[in-house]
């Protein structure tokens, strides 16, 4: 009978890195975690334990098949979802090799013109930002993707979703930020539309929002092209001032 995987892979991953195609322990650990999520989503727990009724693993704090939030918000995720494809673009889960690009894009004053609180000034800040992105992937099974031209190694920018609360309600926040060299070519809209479609299929129970500064006309256009509409009643003040809210799948 199929069983759920419940294990800590620290010793195994440090022993087994040599001879694999993973560039670091962190990347290998992420791959292992992804497989565990994929396998656990496709199996059923045993129900014939002596003296127990139902899946006992769910009763252990910090143990079991999936976290509570993952059970609520995910639907049929597989390792293939770590890479998305469009007509021109490849979207992949970030790795440590993307830290330099995270730093380069976020240190550019133009990319963070409307959201200066997101700007980075030191490489260690980029490492910490990557760690937070990676932690979300491990916790939720989704997050921000690195966007490239299909067949190219050059990072154009980042696009993805993050769970958060808006006015006390759980939502997904749609994020997109691209290098200035990638502006004006429709890459942000193409990536955002793909992520929006992915979210509607795999996290359908959460509304999707985009927080956009009133003066950021280009970002507003991306949100609209991704299928979101203006939701004035949800506007709120963020770290850098008033945020206009664009939304999709709002409850009636």
N, C-alpha and C positions, 0 to 999 in steps of 0.2 A: 504494500500500500504506500502511496506517495506520502512523504513527510515534509514538514516545513523545515527550512534551514535555520538553525539558531546557533551561531558560532562567532567567535572572535578570530579574525584572520591574521592578527599581527605577526605571530611567529611564522606562520606559513608564508605570508607574502615576503618577509625579509629573507627567508630561506630560498624562495622560488624565483626571485627576480632574475637571476642569471639565466640566460637561455631563452628569455621571453622577448617580445617586441615592444615591451613597455619601457618608456624612457626614464621612469622614476618610480619609487615606491608609492608615491601619492597617486600617480596615474594608474598603477596596477591595482591599488586599493579601490580606486573609483570603479574600475572595471569589474572587480570582484563584487563590490556592493551592487552594481547594476545587474549582474547576473543573479544575485540572490533575490533582488526585487522581482526580476522577470520570472524566476522559477516559483517563488512564493505566490505570485499573482495567478499562477496556473495550476496550483495544487490545492488539495483539500486536507484539512487536518484530520488526524485520527480521532475517532469518537468512542473507541472501545477501551479506554484506559480504566483499569480497575479502580473503583471508588470515585471516578470523576465523570461528570456529565458535560459533554461539549468540549471544545478545544481548550485544554488547560493552559496552553502557552499564553493565551490572551489575558490570563489572570495574573501573570507575573509582571510586576512593574519593570518597564524598560525591556521586556522580553517579548517574544512572540513574532508573529508573521509580519505585521506592519504597525507603524505608529498610528495613533488615533487619527491624526490629521491626514495621514496618507490614505487610510481606509475611507475617509470622508470625501477626499478630493480627487483621487486617481481612478482611472478606468482603463484597463487593458493596456498597460504600459509595457514596452519591451526594450531591450538594449538598442534596437534600431532607432528608437525615438531620440537617442542622443545625437543623431544626425538627420537633418532635414534637407530637402533638395527643392530648388525652384528651377525655372528655365535657365537662369543665369548664375544662381548662387548656391553655395554649400554652407549650411549652418551646422556647426559642430559644438559639442560640449567643450568648455575651456579646459586647458591643461596648463601645467606650470610653464610650458614653452610660450604661452600667450601673455605672460606677465609684462614683458617689455612693451608689447602692443597696448595693453591696458594702461600702462604708464604714459606712453607717447600720446595716446588719444585724449586721456584725461588731463594731461598737463598743458594741452593746447588751449589758450584762453578763448579761442573762437568756439570750440566744441562745447565749452561750459559757460558761454556768455550769458545765457538765460538762467543757468543753475550753478552759480559760482561755488555753492557749498559742495558740489561734486568734484571740484577741481583737485588734482593731486600735485604735490610739489616734490615728493621724495619717492624713490623706488620702493622703499619699505611700505609705503602706503598702498602701492599697487599690489604688493605681495599680500597685504592684509585684505584688500578688496577681493583678490582672487580667492583667498581662503574663505571669505564669506560666501562668495558665489559657489564654491565647491561644496561648502557645508550645506547649502540649500539643495544642491543636486543630490547629495547623499541623504538628506532628510526627507525631501519631497519627491524626488525622481524627475524633477524638471527644474528649469532655471533660465539662465541667460546663455544664449548660443553665440559663438564667434562666427562672424559672417565673412566669407571669402568669395571671390569669383570662382566658379566651378573649375577645378583643375589648377588653381593658383594657391600658393602658400601665403600670400600677402593678406593680412587681416585688414578688412575694410572697416569693421566696426562691430558692434554688439547689439543683439536684440533678444528679448525674452520676457518672461513673466515672473512675478514674485508675489506670494500671498501677503496680504496686509489687511488692515482694517481702515475703513472709511466711514466716518460718522457711526462708529460702533458696529458696522456690518463687515463681514469677511468678503474680500474681493481679491481679484488678481490685478496687479498693476502691470501694464504693458510698458516696456522700456526699450528705447532705441537710441543709440549714439554712434555716430560714424565719423571717421576721419574727414577733414575738410576736403581732401583729395577725392573723396567718394561722393561729395555732394553734387546735386543737380543731375544725377543719372538714374534716379528712381530706385536705387538700391534699398533705401530705408523703407519705402512703401512696399516693395516686393517682399522684403524680409518680414515686416510687420504683418502683412496680410497672411503670410504663411504661418506665422506664430499664432495669429488670431484663429485661423482655421484649426490648427493643432489643439489649441486650448478648448475650442468649442466641442471637439471630439473626445478629449481625454480628461478635461476638468469641467464638465458641463454644468456642475452645480454652483459654480461661483461666477458672479458677474465679472466682466472684464472692463477695466477703466484705464484711461491714460491721463496723467496730470501734465498739463501744458501751461506754460507761462503765457499771459495775454499777448505779449509782443512777439512771441515765437510763431510767426505765421507758417513757416515751413513745417514745423512739428505738428501744427494743427492740421495741415493738409495731409500729412502722413497718417494721422489718426483717422481722418475721414476716409481716406483710401483703404485703410485696413478694415473698414466697416463699422467704426464707432461713430456715434452722433453726440452732439452737444447736450450736456445735462447740467444746465445752469444751477438747478436746485441743489447740486452736490458740490458746488465750488467751495473751496476752503483755503485757508492760509497755510502755506508750507514753509519750508526752511528759507526759501528765497523770496517770499511774498505770496501774492494771490495765485493760486493754481486754478485754471479752468479745467473742468472735468469733461472728458469725452467717455462714453460708455456704450457697452453692448450687453445684451442678455440681462437687463435690469428686471427684477421681479415686478409684476403688475401691482 
